[in-house]
Amino acid sequence: MLIGTLSELTGCRPHQLRYYEAQGLLEAERSSNGYRRYSVDTVPVVQLIQSLLAVGVSVSDIRQILPSLNQKDERRRWTDLYPILRTRLNAIDRQIHDLHIARRVLVDCIEEIGDQP
């Protein structure tokens, strides 16, 4: 399929798909006229990349784990993914904690000021 079709199927803009390819996350064959051609199997890969990026997994981490995600051995697949997801979850938990503290400080300041202009 051409890049436009892949874009429509995944909701991913063509420039993002070209970026993923440049970063080694996707592979495309080139037709004689130079157009990129993607296999149907690329759709779930793009969806996975988008999901991982949405939760803050880095491109370099995705590049590292993609080969194992394509394996048929499910146990091996998730063994490689688990530590990356766990690390990202821990980072999000730290951010939530820090935001709770910042919120508490702001609430305390607002309450101390009270109705003053």
Secondary structure, DSSP 8 states (H G I E B T S, - for coil): -BHHHHHHHHT--HHHHHHHHHTTS---EE-TTS-EE--TTHHHHHHHHHHHHHTT--HHHHHHHHHHHTSS-HHHHHHHHHHHHHHHHHHHHHHHHHHHHHHHHHHHHHHHHTT--
